[in-house]
Amino acid sequence: MAASAVIAYVLTAGIATADPAAIMDSHSRLVPGAPPLTIDTGDPRAMQISAGGDLVFLLAAMPAPVPNGEADAAAQFSVSAFGTGWKLPAHGGHFILAYRGDSTLRRDHALTVFTTVAAAVAEACQAVGIYWGPAGATHEPEFFREIAAQATVQPPVMLWTGVSLARGGGKVSLLSRGLPEQLGLPDLLIEASGKQGNEALGFFFDLLGYVVRRNAPFAEGETVGRTATEKLPVRYVASPAGGEAKVMRVELK
């Protein structure tokens, strides 16, 4: 599946305003040594943010919350809410940050830069949450910044995907959300016993990170594992969330 444009919504307590100098300063502290951002404020309705002369992002301020409670409902799909019960505080405005997808960089590398820019904008405007559109997940700001700060070391898949968690019959399942739209990769389904919940979550993100780094899905029947000797087969099945696209399924023993 071809990847499409990515949009992040940076949610603010009041009317969305941000100082370009503060965005650039935040980014330079978040990613030391990275080429500085340049920001064109010629359009009163939007800023154009350039990173390294190759990537261009558009930042537009909206004087209202994200409609229909969409961002509020999406907080449940962020791992930042797992075990904490974090909920999105009330927000009165938001920024729309769009990556157009026309970079010469490999897609995951371009998304990494986009993530660090989103984190810088969020810090500069004292965001109350970041709604990652393709993942359908709203992240807690400090969690977002902490993961984004490591983005040049490892893919920030915890920010790029929402996670649907289901329990029942003594089992737990974890389903990623948003990889096809962003990276052209299939989503991942991990199924395990209820006692393996925490281990399953760690393996889930390790496996997602590996797939993103190699920039290719597993083949049907290919094996993966938590150790050098474990051989768990990958199967392609219909997504529990519906739709035509199949997902990679791995069952933990």
N, C-alpha and C positions, 0 to 999 in steps of 0.2 A: 504493500500500500504506500502511495506517495505521501510524504510529509507535507504539512501545510503550515501557514503562518501561525505564530504563537502569540498569544495575548495574555498579559498579566494585569491584574487590577490591584493597584496599591490603595488600600482603604484608609481613610483619614477620619478622625473624630469629628472635625468640622469641615469647612470649605477647603478643598484641596489646593494648597499653595506650596511651592518649593523654590528655594533659592538655588539657581544654577551653580553658584560657587560652592554651596554646601554639598550638592550632589557630587561635584568633582572631588571635593576634599574627602568625602566619605569613601568614594571609590578608590582613591589613592591609598587610603589607610587599609581598606579591605583587601586590596590586591597590590601589595608593594611591588614596584618594579614594572608594573603593567603600563603600556602607553597611556598617557593621560586622556581623559575624555575631552571632547570639544562639544560645546552646546550652542546651537543657533537658536536665538529667541526672537527672530525676526517676525514670526507669525504669532500674533497675540493669543491665538487659541491653542497653540501647541509649541513644544520644544522639539527640535531635532537633535538627537544625541548621537555623536559619532565616536566609535571606539577603534583606535588603531588605524584609522583611515579606510577601513574595509566595511565594518558593520555600521548600519544606520538604524536607529530606533526612533520611534515617534512617541512623544509623551503628551497626552492631552488631559487637561483638568476638567472634571465633571462635577457640577455643584449639587450633587444628589447621591444617595446611596445606589449601589447596584440594585436594579429593579427586582421585585418579586421575592425578596429574601434569598436569592440564589446563592450569594456568597455566604450568608449565615448558615444555610443548610449544608454547604460544602465543607464546613469545619470538621464534620464527623469523619471525613475521608482523609484527613491529614494525620500522619503518624504523630505529629506534635500534640494531638489530642488524646492519643492512646495512653491510658493510665493516668491522665491528668484531668480529663473532663473539660479541657479548655474549650471555651466558646468564644465566638467573635463578639467583641464589644460593639455597642451601637456605633455606626459610622454615618456621618452626614455628607460625605463627599468621597470621591475617589479619582485616581489617575488611571488612565488607560495607557499601558506601555506595550507597544507592538513591535515585534521583530518580523521584518518582511520576508526573510528567508532567501535573500539573493546574495549571500556572502560567498566568497571563494573558499572559505574554511569548510572543513568537514562539519556536517550538521551538528554532531554532539559538541564539537569545540565551539561552534557559534552559539549554541544554546548555553554553554558554560559562561561565555561573556555576557549574554543576555541576563543570566541569573545574577551575576555580580552587579550589573547595572540596576536591576530591580532591587537588589538589597541596598544599594547606595541611595536610590530614590526613597525607599522605605525609611531609611534612617534619617535622611534629610527632612522628610515631612512628618516625622514621628508617627508612622503608620500604626494602625491598630490591628492590621492583618494584611496578608498578601494572598489574593485569590488567583491561583494558577489555572487559567481557563481550560486548556486541553485536558488537564488532570481532573478537573471538577473538584479541586481540593483547596481549602483556605488554610494557610499556615500562620502560626503564631510568629510575630516579628522577630523575637530574639532567636528562636529556633531557626528561622529562615536565614538570619545573618550568620549564625554559627556554621550551618551547613554550607552556605555560599562562600564563607571564608576558606573552606577546604576544597573549593570547586576545581582549582587548578591541579590538585593532587589526586582527587578521585571524582568521578562523575556524581553530581548532586542529585541522584535519582530519587532521593527522599522528597525533593522539591518538585521534580518533574512528573511524579505519578501520585494519584490518589490511591488509597487502599480500601477495598471493600472487605470487611471482616465478617465472617459468618460462623456461628457456632451451633451445634446441634448433634444429637446422637453420639455424644462423646468425641466428636471430631471438630476440627477448626479448619477453615479455608481462608486463604488470602488471595485476592484478585487485584492486579494492578489496573490502573485506568490512565489512558492517554498516550501510551507509547506509539501506537500506529500513527496518530495524528502528528506527533512531533518528530519521530525518528524513522517512521516507516517500518517499525519492528512490532511483532505481535506482543500482546499483553501476556502476563504470566499468572498462572494459577498454581498455588501450592496447597496441598491437602495433607493434613497430619492429624494425629490423635490430639485430644484436648490437652493432654499433659505436655505436649511438645510446642505449645503456643509460642513461648518466647524464643525457643530455638528455631521454630519455623519462620518467625519474623526476621531474625538475623540472616538465615539462609536465603530467604526471599530477596532481601536487598543485596546480599552478596551476589546472587545469581543475576539479578537485574543489572548490577554494575558490570559484571563480566560480559553480558550480552551487549551492553552499550559500548564497552571498550573495544570489543572485537568487531562491532558494527555489523553483526550478522546473527540471525536467529539460529537456534539448534535445529538439526534435522530430525525428522521422525525416527524414534528409536535410539538416537544418540544418548549417551549416558552422562550424568552429572553426579556429584556427591559432595558430602561435607568432609570427606577424607580422601586420601589417595586411592584407597581400596574400595570405597563405596561406589556402587554402580546403580544409579536410579534412572530408569528410562524416561525420556521426554516423549509425551504423546500430544497430538493435536486434537482438541475437542471443542465442541460448541461452547461459547462463553456463557457462564451462568447469568450474565447480565443481558443476554439476548443479542440480537444482531447477527449478521452474516459472517463476520470475521471469526476465525478460530483462534484459540489461545494455546500457549504452551502449558501443559499440565505435568506436574511432578508430584508424586506421592511419597511422603517421607515414611519410612518403615520404623 
